[in-house]
Amino acid sequence: MDISHYLADSPPTVVPLAIKPHFEALTDEEKLYAHHISKAAFAGTRIILRQVSPESESIYDFIVSLNRYCSGNWASLAQAADVSNEELQYLLEYATQFVGNLGNYKGFGDAKFVPRCPSQTLQKLASKAGSEAVKAYDGCKSAIYADTSKPALMHLGFPAPQGHMSNYYPDSSDITQDEIEKIGDFLGKKKLLPENTRLRKTKDGNYEVLIASALSKPPPEGSDVGPDTSWTLEDGRKITLVFGDHQEEMAKIALQIKKAGQHAANDIQKQMMDAYAKSFGTGSLLDFKDSQKLWVRDLGPEVESNIGFIETYRDPAGIRGEWEGFVAMVNKERTQAFQKLVDAAPAMIPKLSWSKDFEKDTFTPPDFTSLEVLSFASSGIPAGINIPNYDDIRQECGFKNVSLGNVLGAKAPNEPIPFISSEDLHVYQENRDAAFEVQVGIHELLGHGTGKLLQETSPNHFNFPQSNPPISPITSHPIATYYKPTETYSSVFGPTASSYEECRAECVAMALSCDFDILRIFGFGDGKVDLENKAGDVLYTAYLSMARAGVLAMESYDPKSDKWGQIHMQARFAILKVFLEAGDGFCVLHTEKENLSDLIIKLDRSKILSHGRPAVEKFLQKLHVYKATADVVEGKKLYEAMTRVEGDWWREKVRGEVLRRKTPRKVFVQANTVVGEGGKVELREYEATMEGMIQSWAEREV
């Protein structure tokens, strides 16, 4: 195991999440509403830490206790502890990356990172900083660094037999993937939603389903599955529901949500906060689904938010959600462009590579806003969001899209851009922000927002003509598979589901970014096909960016376990392969050196419409139809083939060069809010430095 690949970024890329003018434009009531949701979101910090690894919470306490002891004057602490400037720098780099990812595994990549300074440095700092720091350090010192005898623990994944780390299965290093999936199937039949759960295997071989809730037992009316709290499996082992996981945090979250409800702008927001509070109190995800239905109906708010156990990317089984919460202000100017895209959607959807048989009967225009983020508590901040993730809500009530403007616009000065040729560098730098905004907009609205799941909705009732089923464009025969009652896309496609869906949405973005009418909506060109004007530059940059992302994806691939550590990068690698296989020199990875130190992407702009788009559309059609028809056999076969990394050229040479030239992923310094004199909310900002980043977290007091 090469430890150098797991060392903390030196230095990390620290950027500010600028928000002041947008926050100051709010009314006093809107500021209070935002403040309490922000407090609720960050109150879940320790939940995220516990979901990552057993040691993450103690590492967080260690970092905060050091900061508290020295009041942010790290140089004075280092001097008192006889720690060199270099060692202090390495500690600050690790601490900054840690709080930026809320855990000691990368939020984007799922690989462990370790300090560059020796353990003696941490020991000396802890000893000098007092009993609180010593206690925290003692709780994590055995797990901060790499265990070279257990290389699989350097990556998140199934505990057994693979030996990876996942604290969605606490104290259960011997629980197998097969056990996890069988229990998931069993609970699915009981209609227990899994997003707010963890699963523990007890020493006697039984199982406990840990449900996040402020209450330590189900409410008198019963839980989401009724009065039963335990069942016996066919092999005699028991499954027991245990309420009160993250109990202290869930109680604090529910309290802040109730306070936010007192400042809601309308009845829908008030009802939404009530549903949130009930869900977080009792652990009911049926109540949480009610909050999401109300959220979809809360159109055009000045203050936008969402909170809960949302994305299932980091659970190896792909069903348990990571805690996250955000609150943001609407950027009305940028929202106008997205609203035009929403208005154009009914005309754009038929341009996709499937018939209306595989599309929703009616397109319900969603709320699509450009937001400026005040707070985002999670292991990583995305550029865009399309939620709720519940298919039944999406089909019946709709969904919302948001683009996070100040996340998209945050940049570090003089950021290197490897694998782009010198000839393309200027056009790439000039257009990458625009290309990314177009990509995110299409990805969220027309990627995640399209498609129909063909299903037997209840016994002998179907949402398609079962006696005359649709013809598959892939086989030219009637479809032979569909979703059964109670089945969902996630339950059928399992761990493959998240990455597969991200790939489908990215392919939609690549296909429709070739539509010059869409480019005109974003302010590029006049709608006429012209690969040489500004619209052509944006399109070319979009394809270059996707190809580059596919190359960079090799950082998140582990050749020893043959495992992808990041679902979006796995998806982008598949699309890179589509580009490379499009033929006629459309896209090639060019190098003249044996060690690939001169590796660049060459992409023929003149062939985007003739070769690139058709290749993407062919691949997209298969992804979409297999998903729509629950054809997991063909879908997984296709996706595994396109994301398989074969040969030493990819696994060693390309990956080696990507690791050599990798650039640190951004971590964002976020402001805090405090209630000052007279009950008014004040914004507290921090410098975009490592010390400022750590201080911002210390002052959250979570």
N, C-alpha and C positions, 0 to 999 in steps of 0.2 A: 504494500500500500504506500503510495507516494503522498506523504503528509502535506507536501507543498501545495497540493491542489485544494486543501481544506483550510489553509490559513486565512484568517480574517483579512478583509480588504485593507490595503495599505497604500494610500488612505482611502476611507470610504467617501463616496460622492454625496456630500450633504447639501441639500437645496432647500430653500424656504418655500412653504406653501402660503403664498401671498393672499391675504383675505381682507385686510383692513377696510378699504373703501366699500366693499360689498357688505361687510358687517355693519359699518357705521351708518349705512343707508337704511337699516331696519328701524322700525318703531321700537319703543321700549318693551311692548308686549311681545313682539316678535323676537327680540333679543332674549327675553326670559324663556320663551319657548325653546329657542335654539340652545340656550345655556343648559337647561335641564336635560335635553336629549343628549347633548355632548357629555354631560356628567354620567348619564346612563350608559352611553356607549363605552366610555373609558372605565366605568365600573366593572366591565367585563374583561379587563386586561388579564387578570389572573386566570380566568377561564381559558383564554387563548394559550397562556403559558402552560397550563396543565394539559391542554390538548396536544402540545408539541412533544414534551419530554418530561420525565419525572424531576429532572434537575433544573428546568427552566425557571421555576418560581423562586428557587433559592438563589440562582444567578442574578435574577432581577433584584431581589432583596439585597444581595451583596453590592451591586452597582449603586443602588439608591442609598444604602447605608454609608458607603464611602463618600458619596456626594454630600450627604447630610452632615457627615462629620467635618468635612473641610469647607462646607458652605460654598461649594463650587470652585474653591481655590485649590485646584489639583496640584499645582506646582509646589505649594507649601506642604501638602500631604506627602508628596513624593520625596521632598527634601527631608522631612521628618522621619520617613520610613527608610531612608538611605536607598532610594530607587532612582536609577539614572533617568535622564530625560528621554532616552530612546525607549527604555522599558515603560515609562509613563505613556509615551506616544502609542506604543503597541497596546497598552491596556485601554486607553481611550478609544482607539480604533475598534477594538473588540466590543467595548461597551456600547459604542455608537451603533455598530452593526446589529448588536443584540437587541437594543430597544427599537431599532428601525424595523426589525423582523419579528419582534415580540417572541423571542425564543432563540435557541442556539442552533436551529436549522433554518436554512434560507427559506423565506416565504415564497420566493420564486426560484425553485430548483430543488427544494427538499433535501439538500445535503447539509451535513453538519459543518460548522466552521469553528475554529479553535484559535485561542490567542497566539500571537507571535512571541510574546514574552514567556519566560519560564514560569513554572508554578511557584517558584520561590518568590517571584515578584508579587504575586497575589497574596501569598502567605504573609509577606512583610507588610503590605498595605492593610490587610485584615487585622493583623496584630496591633498595628499602630492606631487603627480607627476604632478600637473598642469592642466590647462584648457583642454588640448587635452585628457588627461586620464579621466577627469570628464565627458566630453561630450560623450566619448565612453561608459563609465560606465552607464551614464544616459540612453543611448540608448538600454541597454540590462539588466539592473539590475532586472527588473520585471520578466525576463524569464530565468535567469541563473539557478535558483533553481527549485525544483519540486513544481508544483501546486497540492497539495494533493486532491483538489476538482475535478481535471481533470486527473485522472490516465492514461487515454488513450493517453494523450499528451506525455507520456514518451516513446512512440514508434512511429516510422514512419509508415505511412499507409494512407488509404483513410480518408479525412477530415470528411465526413458525409456519412452515419449516425454513423460511427464508432468513430469519434471524435479524430482520430490520427493526427499527424503532417505530413505535406508534403508541402514544398514550391515550388514544381512543380505546385502548384495551389495557387499562392500568393493572399493574401487578400480575400480568398474564403473559409472560414471555413464552409460555408453551402453548398458547391458544393458536390453532392452525387456521389457515385460510378456509379450509373445508368446514371447520366448526363455525367460523364467523358467518359464512354464507348460508349454512343450514339453519342457524338461529335467525338470520335475517329473513329467510323464507318463512320460517315458522311464525315470526312476529308479523310479517306481512300478511299472512292469512288471518291473524288476529286483528288486523287493521291498526296496529300500533305504528305510528310514524316514527322514524328513527333519528331525525335530524338533531334533536336535543339530548341524545343518549350517548353513553359510553357502555362498553361491555367488559365485565370482569369474569374471569374464570377462577373459581375458588379452589382452595387446596384440595378439597374433597371431590373436585371434578364437576361441580355444579356451576351454574351461571347466574350472574346478577346483571340486570339491565339497569344502569344508573341513569336516572332521569333528572335533568337540571330543573330545580324548582326551589322556591323559597320555603315551601312546606315540606315537612319530613315524612308526610304520608299523604295518600290521595284524599281529595275532598270527600265529604260525606256522600255526595251523589255519585262517587266513583270516578275513575280515570277515563281516558279516551276509549278504553277497551272494556268499560263496565266495572263491576265490583271485584273481578278476579285480579289477584296480584301474583299468582304463581301457577305454574303448570308443570306436569311431568311428561318428559319426552318418552318416546318408545323404548329407548335404551335405559330408562329408569332415572336418568339425570333430571334435575329440576332447573327451571328458569324462574327467577324471582324478580319482580319489579321493585327497585329500591329508589324511593324519592329523596330529594334533598341533595343531589349532586350540585356542587358549587352553591350551597345554600346561602351563605353569607352574601356572596356577590349577587345572586338572583334577588335577594330581598332589597339590596341597595338599588339595583336596577329598577325594580318595580316601584320603589318609592320615588325615584327621580322621574320615572315615566308618569306617575300620578301627578307630580308637581308640574310637569310639562303640560298635561291635560288642562290645568287651571288657566293656562295662557294660550290655549288653542284658538285658531282664527275662525273656526266654524264647527258645526255639529259633527261633521264627518271626522275631522281631526280629533275631536273630543272622544267620539266613539272608538276611534282607532287606538288612542292612548289607553282607553279602558280595556280594550281587547288585549293589547300588549300586556298591561299590568296583570290581568287575570291569567294570561298564559304563563308569564314569568313567575307568578306566584304558585300556580298549581302544577305547572309542567305540561299543560294541555296544548298540544299542537293543533287541535281543532280550533281552539280559541285564537291561536296564532294565525291560522289560515283566515279566520274572520278579519283579523287586523290587516292582512294582505289584500283582501277583497275591498276593504274600506280604503286602503292606501291607493289602489288603482283608481278609485272614484274621486280621490282628492286631487282634482286637476288644477294645474297652474298655481300651486302655493308659492308664496314668497319665500318660505323656508321649507326645504325638502329634506326628507330623512327616511331612513329605514334601519331596522335594528332586529337582531335575532341570530339564530343559528342558520346561516344562509347557504354558503357555498360548501360543497362536499368534496372539493378537490383533494384535500390532504388526508382524508380517510382512505386507506388503501382499498376498502370495500366500496368506496364511492357513494355512501349513503348517509354518513353522519356529518353534520354541518359544523363549520368553524364559527365561533362567535364573531360577529362584526356589527358595527353600527356607525352610521355617518349622519352628519347634518351639514347642510350646504345652502347657499343663497343662489337664486336664479340669476343668470346673466341673460338679460332680456334681448340684448342685441344679437348674441350668438344663437339664442333659442329660435329666432325668426328663421334662420337657415334650416334648422332641424325641422321646424314646423312645415316648411315647404317640402322637405323630403317626405314627411308623413303624408302630406296632401298628394304627393306624386306616387305614393306606394301602390295604390290599386292599379296604376298603369305600369308599374315596374315589375310587380310580382309575376304577371304572365310571361315576362321575358326570361324567367328562370327555366331550368331544363327539366321540368316535369309538368304534367297536365293538371287540370283543376281537380281531378280525382284524388290527388295527393296533397291538396291544399285546403285550408280552412274554407268552409262554405261562404263565410263573409269575413272581410278584414275589418276589425274594430280598430279605428285609429287610436293609437296610444298617446299618452302625454310624452313628449320628447323634449327634454330641456337640457340646456347647457348650464352646468352648475359650477360654482366656485366653492370649494370645500373648506368649511371651518374645521371640522373634526372628522377623522376617519380612524376608528379603532379596528385594527386587523393586522394580520401578519404581512400585509403588503397592500398598497393602494392601487386599484386598477385605473385604467383610463376611461372606461365606460362600463355601464351596468345595464343589464336587461333582466328584470325580475317582475313578479315572483317566479320561482322555479317550479311551482306546482302546475303540472300540465292541465289539471281540471280547471284551475283558476284562469290560466292563460286561455283555454278554449272557451270558457263560459263568460269571464269578466274582462279579459284582456290583460294588458301588462303595461309597464312603463319603461322607457329608455332614458338614460341620462348619460351625458358626456361630461367628464370632469375637466373643465377648462384650465384651472390653475395646476392640475396635475399634468395635463398635456403640455402646458407651456413652461413647466419648470425645467431649467437646464443648468448644467455646470459649465463654466467658461472653459474654452479650449478642449472640449470633449473629443477624444480621438474616435475615428470612425474606421475601424479595420475592415478589410475585404472589399472596399469600394475603390475602383480604379481612380487614378489622378484625373483622367478625362471626365469621369462622372461626378467627381467630388463636389464641384461647384453647384451643379444642378441638384444634386442630392441635398446639400446643405440648404439651398434656397427653398426647397419644396417639401422637405420631409415632414414638417409640422402640418402643412396643408394636406399632404397625402395621408398622414396618420389620422387626421380629423375625418377625412372622407371614409377611410377604412373603418374607423370606429363607428361612425354613423351608420354605415350600411351593415356592418357586422351585427350591431345591436338591434336595429330596427328590422331589417330585411333578412338577416341571418337567423338570429334567435327568434325573431318574430314571425317566421313563416313555417308552414308545414302542418300537416294533419296526421294524427295517429289513428290508423284504421283499427277499430276496436269493436269487440262484442261488449257493449256497455253494461249489459245485464244479461242473464241467461236468455238466449235466442233473440236478443235485440242488438242490432248493429248500427253503426253510424255510417255505413256504406251499403250499397245493394248486394247483400250476401248471395242472392240467387243469380246475380249478374255482376260479379266482382270486377274491379278495375283491371285493365290490362297493364302489366308491368312493361315499361319501356326498355327494360334490360333483357327480359326473356321473350317478349312479345306474346306471353301467355297470361291467363288470369292469375292474379295473386293467389298464393296458397297459404300464406301465413298472415296473422293479425294478432292484436293484443286481446288476451282473454280478460274476463271480468276481474277486477282488482289489480291486474298487472299494470305497471307503469313502464315508461321508457327506461328509467334507472334500474328497476327490478329485473328487467329482461336483459339489458346490456351490461349490467353489473359494473365492475371496475373500469371497463372500457368506455362507459357512457359519457363521462365528462369530456375527455379528450376528443372523442369521436364527434361530439356536438360542437366543440370549439372549432374543430377542423371544418365541419360543415358550414358554420357561420363565417369562417375566414374565406372559404371558397366562394360563398355568396358575395362577400366583399370584393374578392378578386374578379369575379365575373361581372358584377354590376358597376364596378369602378371604371370599366371599359365603356360604359354608357355615357356619352357626352352630354345628354340631357341632365343626368345626375350631377356631373361635374359643373354644369352651368348653375344648378341650384346652389352649389357651394361658392359660386362666384368666379368660376374658372371657365373661360371660353364662352361661346355663344350657342352651344348646343350642336354645332356642326363638327363632324369628325375631322380632326386636325391633330396629328401626332407631333407637330412641330411648334405649336403655340403653347401658351401657359397651361392649358388643360392637358395637352400632351405631355408637358413636363411633369405635371402632378401624377398623371397616370403612369408614366415611366418610373417615377420615383416610388410609387406604390408597389410596383412589381419588383423593383430593385430592393426595396425595404423587406418585402416578403422573402425574397431569395436570401438576403443577408440574414434575416431571422432564422431561416432554415439552417444556415451554416452555423450561426451562433448557438443553435439548439444543441449542438454536440457537447456543450459544457454541461448540460443537464442529463446527459446519457452516461450511465455507468456500465462500462463493458464487462466488468466482472460479474455483475448480477444480471446483465442484459436488461436493465430496467431504466425507464425514463423517469426522471425526478420532477418533471414539470409538464403538465398536460398541454399547455398552450404551445410550448416549444416542440413537443412531440408532434402536435398538429402541424406546425410550420415546417418541420422536417418533411412530413408527408407531402406538403405542397411544393417544397423545393424539389422533391423527387418527380412530381408531376411536371414541373418546369423542365427539369433535366431530360425527361423522357418525351417531351413534346416534339423533339426531333428538329432536323434541319438547322442545327446550331442556334436554336432560339435562346437557350441558356446553357452556359458551360462554366465550370470552375477552372480557371486558367492558372497554370503555374509552369515555370521553367526550371525550378530548383527542386532537387530531390527531397529537401526537408520542408517544402511548401511554404517557406518564409515569404515568398512573393505572391501567395495565393490571392486572387481577386475574382470577382464575379463579372462575367461578360454576358450581357443580356441585350438581344437585338431589338431595339425599340420598334423597328419597322414590322416585326413579326408578332407583336403583342396581340393584335386583333386576329391575325390569321393562324397563329399557332398556340400562343399562350392561353387566350380565352377559351378556345374549343377544348383544349386539353383539360383545363380546370372544369369546364362544364360537364365533360364526360365523367370525370371523377366525382364531381358534385352530385350528378344524377344518381349514381350508384349509392353514395352515402345517404342521400335523401330517401330514396325508395326503400332501401333496407331498413332505415329507421322507421319510416312510416308504416311498414308492414311487419314490424317485429321480427324481421329475418336476421336474427342474431348470428346464425351460423355463417351466412354469406357476408354479413356486415363485419364481423370480427375477422374473418379470413382476409377480406379486402384491407381492412385497416392495419392489421398486424403485418401484412405484406408490405404496405407502403411506409410503415414506421420501423421496419426491421433494418438494423444497421449491420451490413455485411462487409466482410473483408478488412484486412489490416489497413488499407488506404483510408477508409472512413474511421475505423475504430481507434487507430493509433496515430496516423499521420494528420488527418484533418482535425481530429479531436485534440491532438497534441498542440497543433498550431493555434486552435481556438483558445485553449487554456493559456498558452503563452501570451496571446494578445488580448486576453479578456479584460474588460473594463468593469469597474465596480458598478453595481446597480444602485440607483439613487435611493437615498433615505430622506424622508421629508421632515423638516422641523415644523411642527404644528403649533399654533397659538393655543392658549388656554383662555377660558372666560371665568371671571369672578364677579360676585355680587358685591358692589361697593356701597358707599354711604347712600342713603335714600333708596336703597333697594334697586339701584340701576346696575346693569351688567356692563362690566368693563372688559376690554380685550387686552390680554397680556401676551406680547410677542417676544421672540427670542432670536439671538443671532444664529445665522446659518453656519454654525461651527460644531465641532464635536461636543464641546462643553455646553453650548446652547441646547443641543439636542438632548443631552442627559439631564440638564436642568429642567427642561420642559416636562420631562416624564417625572422627575422627582417632585415637582410642584403639583402634579395631579393627585398625589397622595392616595394611590390605589393599592 
